[in-house]
């Protein structure tokens, strides 16, 4: 597996607790949409002197040749996520990968359905960007806790406005000014069931993934064509 050092090119404060970090992509680094890397920072040690490593899904597409984008949610006591959030332009991380069998299958069906919960949007975004590169449209069901935690808000809403994706959104609890659905993302596919029951890709917390698989299967999806990643 390839290991290399990558410099931070750009940081985007996407939500109050999520930053998008773009690292220089080596010309020899290739991956499939949906895969992840393992990252470490030179000199960053755990409480017992061990090297701290964390895994992150690649949020960029293989067609983004100049950079690898990571979607990093900062945990209050997260040693690594806090260190990454403080990283400055030009500073390096050590990246190993790619890993993972959660990846866009070939041949890709033109009416693929994607379901994401919270930061599970990261690998799904990589898949969607790859899908659109081929001129295909998709369905995206995306749930998060509150409007402030809508990751990739600008990009996804613009794509929906242009008719490139069908975007269905939900938050956990009612919030002032929110005009979309309220409830669990696993409930959305049944509410908007006028689409082909082809391939489906799901990423998010374990309970959300389990509930979504059940919902999609009840709608007529072939369980063998439902692919998942959970954390």
N, C-alpha and C positions, 0 to 999 in steps of 0.2 A: 504494500500500500504506500502511496506517495506521501512524503512529508516535506513541507516547505515553509519558509517564512513569508508572510504576506504583510505589506504595509497598509495601514489605514489611509484610505483616500478621502473619505467623506463620512460625516455623521449627520443623521437627520433625527430630530426629536419628534417622533411620530405621534406618541400619546404621552400623558404625564409619566408613565412608567416604562414605555417602550422606545428604544432607539433602534434605528436602522443603521447598520455599519457596513460600509462598502470597502472591501479590501482588494488590493491589486490581484488580479488573477493570472497566474503563470500560464504561458502559452501551452504548456504540456498538460495542464489540469483539465480533465474532462469528467462529466458526471451526467446522470440521468435525472430528469425532473422528479423531485420527491426525495432524493437522497440527502444524507447529512454528512457533516464533517465533525471531527473532534478537535477542539482548540485548547491550547495552553499558552501561558504567558511566561516568558523566561524570568526566573527569579520569584515567581508567585508560588508560595508553598502553603500547604494546609497546616493544621494545628500540630501534626506529628512530623512535620518536615517533608511530607510527600508532595509531589508535583500535582497541582490542581488541574484537572481536565474536565471540560464540559462538552457536550454534544449539541450541535445546532443544525436544524434543517437549513438547506440552502434556499433562500427565498428568490434569488434571481434565476433567470432562465439560462440554459446552455448557450443561447443565442446572444447573451450579454457577454461579449468576449473580453471586456476590459476589467471587469470586477466580479467579485463574489459578494452577494449581499446576505447579511445575517440579520434576523429580527430578534433582538435581545430584550426580554422583559426583565427589569431589575427587581430582584427579591430583596426585601428589607434587610435580611441577614445573609444575603448571597455573596460570598467572597468573590466568586468569579464574575458574576453579572455586574457587581459594583465596580470591579476593576475595569471591565470592558467599557462601562459607561463613562469612566474617567479617561479612557484612552484618547490620546491626542493624534492629530494628523501626522503621518510619518512613522508613528510607533508601530511595532510589529507584533504579530501573534504567530504561533507555530500551529500549523494546520495539517491534519492527517486525514486522508480519505480519498475518494468518497466511500461511504458505507450505506447499507440498507437495501432491502428488497421492495420497500414501498416506493414504487416508481411508475411512471406513465407507461402503460403497456402498448406494444406495437402489434397490429396496426391500431391507431387511435380512432375510436368511433367519433363521428362528427357531432353527436349530441350527448356528450358525456356530462354526467352530473357530479358536482363537487359539494361536499359538506364540510364546514370548518367551525371549530369552536375556539374562541380566544386566539392565542398565538399559534394555534394549529393552522392558521391561514398561511403560514410561511411556506411549507412545501406545496400547498394547494396553489399558492400564487405562482410558484415556479412552473407548475403544470399548466395553469391557465395561460400564462404568457407564452409557453411553448405551443399550446393548442392554437392560440390566436395567430401565432407566427405562420401557421399553415392555413389561416383564413377560416378556421372553424369557430362556431359559436358554442357557448356552454351555459349551463345552469349552475349558479352558485347560491347555496344556502349557508348563511353565515350568522352565527350567534355570538354575543359577548355580553358582559355584565351590565355595562352602561354606555351611553352615547360617547363618553370620553374615551372609551377603550376600543373604539372602532379603528382597527389597524388597516392602513391603506385606504382610508376613507376617500381621499381625493381621486386616487387612481381608479378605484372600483366604481365610484359613482359616475365618473366621466365615461368609463367604458360602457356602463349601463345606459347612460344618456345617448351614446352613439349607437346603441343597439348591438354591441359586440358581445355582451353577456346579458343573461337574465339574472338579476340580482334580487335575492330575497333575504331580508334582514330581520333579526329579532334581538331583543335585550331581555334580561332576566326579570326585571321589575319595571313598572311604569316610571317614566321620567318626563319632566316638563319639556315640552317642545318636541318630543319624539313622536313621529307620525307613522312609523312602521309597526311590525308585529311586537307583541310582548309574550314571552314564554320560552320554552326550550327549543333549541334549533332542531332537535329530532322530530318535533311536531310539524315543522314547516313543509316537508315534502308532501304530506297528506293534504295540506291546505291548498297546495298549488300543484295538483297532480296531472296537469295537462302537458305532459312531456313524455318523450320516449323512455322506456325502462331498459336502458342499455348499461354501459359501464358506470360504476359509481366509485368515487374516492372519498374517504372520510379521514379527518385528522382532528384530534382534540383530546380532552380528558377521557379516561376509560369508561366512565358511566355514560357519557355523551355518545361515545362510539358504539357501545353496546346497544343503547336505546335506538340509535339511528339505523343500525343494521337490522334490528327487529322491524322498525317502521318501513324501511325500504323493501324488505322481504315481503311484508304484508301487502305492499303496493304492487308487487309483481316482479321485482328485481330478482334476477338469478343470483343466489348467494355466492356462486363461484365467480361472479363478475363484480363483486363488491370488494374493494381493496381498502385496507385501513392501516393507520398508524396512530398510536396513542401514547400519552405521557402524563 
